[in-house]
Amino acid sequence: GCKWRCSVNGIIGTVVEHPLSDWSAMENFKPPPVLPQNAQRITGDWESERKSIEQAKKRGELAWGHIYHGFYFMRLQYLRGFTNLMCDLIEEPPQLWQLIEIIKNHTAEMIKKYLEIGVDVMYFGEDLGTQTSSMISPEMFAKYVTPVYKELMQPVRQAGTLVYLHSDGHVLELIDQFEQAGVQIINIQDLVNGIDEIAKNVKGRFCIELDVDRQKIVPTGNRREIHNLIEEEVRKLGDPSGGLSLIVGIYPPTPPEAVDALCEAFRKFRTYWWD
């Protein structure tokens, strides 16, 4: 029931109409069917998803189960609206707890289906940080988010499947809670969290899939600056025993030359700990 507005074709936008902006709508609210999704888009049916995962395994690839981006905390925002939700976290209306249960149970059913198929990694993703801090305080996060994360992630761990969490924004103050919930692989952004701070607080505790800068150096920097960034990240966060991979999203206004520089840097440093 959410209405979205997108400013760039192909990039998920912002919810501008929230179906539960008024709690009176809860009376007739029903969640959608539990279907495989990637980001916000339904990707098919479970039989097709099973076949796709089986084919990935035959190719020797890791089999991933994808829980939609914005699976819990962001979904509360989508349904209620950001300002309404911030007030709810203070006022604690009973409908908030009802909605939390609906979202949690919906997601848990999706996880159950993926575990029955037998995936190697379960993807959880939502954006929990601003440019300077987590979106809500660690105390609020411990009250409303970590218990739900734990309920959803622990069955994954118990099944022997790896738990992967993505979050954009500054989230270093939530790292301990991610660990408590069961996260093993963490995809966080480099410069907004700080490379040295990631080395200090995250390295060795999680497998890091580092999200390479898409705001400053990559879109506007020169070849040398891009190379220096990748080298610094590999040197400070890499280790002979592993635990580091790099990923980058290419967004406007990044020029082709920057993409070429990135690929060149990745090729140069991908075997750093072997060479």
VOGU-3710 file (C-alpha; in Angstrom, 3 decimals, decimal comma):
1> gckwrcsvng> 0,000/0,000/0,000  3,007/2,330/-0,095  3,262/4,917/-2,867  6,785/5,612/-4,067  8,372/8,563/-5,827  11,607/8,020/-7,758  13,827/10,829/-9,031  16,346/8,657/-10,928  15,136/5,886/-13,205  16,225/2,487/-11,927
11> iigtvvehpl> 16,986/3,620/-8,373  14,457/2,963/-5,617  13,043/6,244/-4,365  11,112/7,438/-1,341  7,741/6,478/0,077  5,473/9,532/-0,148  2,179/7,967/0,927  2,142/5,734/3,991  -0,809/3,332/4,322  -0,705/3,352/8,138
21> sdwsamenfk> -0,054/7,050/8,668  -3,299/6,946/10,651  -3,533/4,037/13,078  -7,229/3,627/12,270  -6,127/1,916/9,031  -4,661/-0,967/11,059  -8,137/-2,469/11,386  -8,176/-3,525/7,722  -4,436/-3,855/7,117  -3,176/-7,137/5,695
31> pppvlpqnaq> 0,428/-7,899/4,746  1,204/-9,038/1,189  1,823/-12,682/0,272  5,163/-14,129/1,354  7,031/-14,253/-1,959  10,745/-14,100/-2,806  11,898/-10,512/-3,153  15,027/-8,554/-3,941  15,006/-4,949/-2,750  11,334/-3,949/-3,109
41> ritgdweser> 10,521/-6,074/-6,121  8,821/-9,466/-6,118  11,078/-11,722/-8,170  8,776/-14,685/-8,787  7,445/-17,701/-6,919  9,079/-20,144/-4,536  9,407/-22,989/-7,023  11,270/-20,715/-9,449  13,424/-19,449/-6,584  14,256/-23,025/-5,569
51> ksieqakkrg> 15,328/-23,915/-9,126  17,468/-20,775/-9,372  19,224/-21,596/-6,091  19,796/-25,204/-7,102  21,344/-24,048/-10,388  23,644/-21,652/-8,495  24,840/-24,531/-6,321  25,511/-26,702/-9,373  27,702/-23,905/-10,744  29,666/-23,967/-7,492
61> elawghiyhg> 28,356/-20,589/-6,359  27,129/-19,587/-2,931  23,359/-19,899/-2,685  21,794/-16,700/-1,342  18,443/-16,099/0,249  17,429/-12,454/-0,161  15,212/-10,778/2,405  13,927/-7,530/0,918  15,899/-4,372/1,620  14,166/-2,532/4,434
71> fyfmrlqylr> 12,860/-5,739/5,986  12,005/-4,329/9,425  13,009/-0,885/10,724  12,684/0,743/7,327  9,427/-1,115/6,711  8,023/0,502/9,850  8,994/3,859/8,331  7,418/2,989/4,977  4,117/2,059/6,593  3,912/4,762/9,263
81> gftnlmcdli> 6,063/7,600/7,912  9,352/8,673/9,484  8,019/11,397/11,780  5,116/9,255/12,966  7,455/6,365/13,725  9,865/8,536/15,709  6,922/9,658/17,851  5,725/6,052/18,184  9,091/4,982/19,599  8,590/7,488/22,412
91> eeppqlwqli> 4,848/7,095/22,973  4,652/3,295/22,490  1,070/2,979/21,224  -0,205/-0,638/21,320  -0,617/-0,614/17,538  3,157/-0,233/17,178  3,766/-3,566/18,882  1,057/-5,169/16,763  2,709/-3,882/13,596  6,133/-5,078/14,758
101> eiiknhtaem> 4,704/-8,586/15,192  3,110/-8,524/11,728  6,359/-7,484/10,033  8,481/-9,897/12,080  6,220/-12,877/11,374  6,045/-12,031/7,662  9,839/-11,919/7,432  10,271/-15,050/9,563  8,080/-16,992/7,139  10,257/-15,887/4,243
111> ikkyleigvd> 13,409/-16,945/6,098  11,858/-20,331/6,874  11,214/-20,961/3,182  14,795/-20,092/2,253  16,199/-22,355/4,967  14,023/-25,191/3,709  15,560/-24,715/0,256  19,018/-24,795/1,847  20,776/-21,486/1,181  24,370/-20,803/2,205
121> vmyfgedlgt> 23,936/-17,110/3,057  20,883/-15,129/4,173  20,874/-11,462/3,144  19,346/-8,906/5,495  19,471/-5,290/4,420  18,253/-1,922/5,604  19,746/1,525/6,083  20,170/2,336/9,763  22,557/5,295/9,716  22,677/8,951/8,790
131> qtssmispem> 25,873/10,668/7,635  27,029/11,161/11,235  25,290/8,646/13,518  22,776/5,844/13,757  19,216/6,893/12,921  18,024/6,170/16,437  20,065/5,952/19,635  21,764/2,666/20,587  19,401/2,522/23,577  16,347/2,771/21,318
141> fakyvtpvyk> 17,919/0,277/18,934  18,398/-2,190/21,799  14,745/-1,847/22,752  13,029/-2,015/19,373  15,406/-3,499/16,812  18,007/-5,881/18,239  15,461/-8,284/19,818  13,675/-8,631/16,458  16,961/-9,050/14,585  17,949/-11,761/17,035
151> elmqpvrqag> 14,658/-13,639/16,601  15,078/-13,558/12,827  18,810/-14,243/12,621  19,339/-16,939/15,250  17,368/-19,620/13,343  19,610/-18,860/10,359  22,737/-19,394/12,458  21,295/-22,581/13,937  20,708/-23,920/10,414  24,389/-23,415/9,614
161> tlvylhsdgh> 23,650/-20,579/7,187  25,701/-17,391/7,244  24,033/-14,123/8,320  24,809/-11,102/6,114  23,678/-7,589/7,088  23,814/-4,500/4,875  23,378/-0,976/6,175  24,181/2,363/4,621  25,175/5,268/6,841  27,190/5,610/10,044
171> vlelidqfeq> 26,475/2,556/12,209  29,623/1,949/14,264  27,758/2,559/17,527  25,510/-0,409/16,668  28,289/-2,920/15,929  28,057/-4,665/19,320  24,319/-5,164/18,859  24,803/-6,531/15,343  27,154/-9,116/16,834  24,663/-9,987/19,596
181> agvqiiniqd> 21,921/-10,467/17,013  24,020/-12,980/15,065  25,532/-11,023/12,146  28,649/-12,637/10,630  29,164/-10,709/7,376  28,648/-6,959/7,461  28,348/-4,634/4,476  29,081/-1,088/5,630  30,197/2,089/3,921  33,827/3,137/4,112
191> lvngideiak> 34,246/6,891/4,471  31,062/7,664/6,385  32,218/5,252/9,112  35,938/5,926/8,721  38,481/3,360/7,530  40,549/3,567/10,726  37,450/3,234/12,901  36,288/0,194/10,925  39,741/-1,335/11,400  39,525/-0,653/15,134
201> nvkgrfciel> 35,948/-1,748/15,783  34,953/-4,229/13,080  38,013/-5,983/11,657  38,455/-9,474/13,083  34,907/-9,614/14,475  33,038/-9,884/11,180  33,770/-10,630/7,579  33,694/-7,122/6,085  32,154/-6,483/2,696  33,238/-2,890/2,340
211> dvdrqkivpt> 30,986/-0,550/0,381  33,449/1,689/-1,470  32,717/5,433/-1,395  30,112/6,650/-3,882  29,744/10,220/-2,607  33,128/11,903/-2,914  36,211/10,194/-4,325  34,671/7,753/-6,799  32,315/10,195/-8,557  34,633/13,232/-8,561
221> gnrreihnli> 38,185/12,070/-7,766  41,046/11,472/-10,171  42,669/8,116/-10,953  45,360/8,488/-8,302  42,848/9,352/-5,569  40,740/6,315/-6,441  43,808/4,039/-6,413  44,959/5,473/-3,077  41,522/4,832/-1,536  41,432/1,167/-2,587
231> eeevrklgdp> 45,024/0,604/-1,475  44,373/2,138/1,946  41,289/-0,018/2,447  43,029/-3,246/1,462  46,121/-2,506/3,584  44,177/-1,480/6,701  41,244/-3,882/6,567  42,690/-6,899/4,757  44,487/-9,794/6,388  46,209/-12,994/5,194
241> sgglslivgi> 43,464/-15,016/6,908  40,763/-13,257/4,885  37,678/-11,428/6,022  37,518/-8,593/3,460  35,726/-8,120/0,169  34,964/-4,880/-1,651  31,834/-3,814/-3,464  31,009/-0,556/-5,227  27,822/0,936/-6,594  28,112/3,240/-9,574
251> ypptppeavd> 25,750/6,212/-9,440  25,461/9,509/-11,324  27,558/11,567/-11,935  30,374/8,966/-11,919  32,252/9,142/-15,284  33,476/6,066/-17,194  37,076/7,028/-16,369  36,355/6,534/-12,676  34,918/3,071/-13,308  38,051/2,184/-15,278
261> alceafrkfr> 40,254/3,437/-12,417  38,278/1,360/-9,924  38,606/-1,804/-11,997  42,312/-1,171/-12,408  42,745/-0,701/-8,646  40,733/-3,832/-7,870  42,904/-5,882/-10,234  46,057/-4,424/-8,716  45,174/-5,105/-5,069  42,989/-8,199/-5,262
271> tywwd> 45,999/-10,480/-4,614  47,787/-8,118/-2,224  47,834/-10,611/0,676  49,090/-13,409/-1,586  51,788/-11,391/-3,353
//
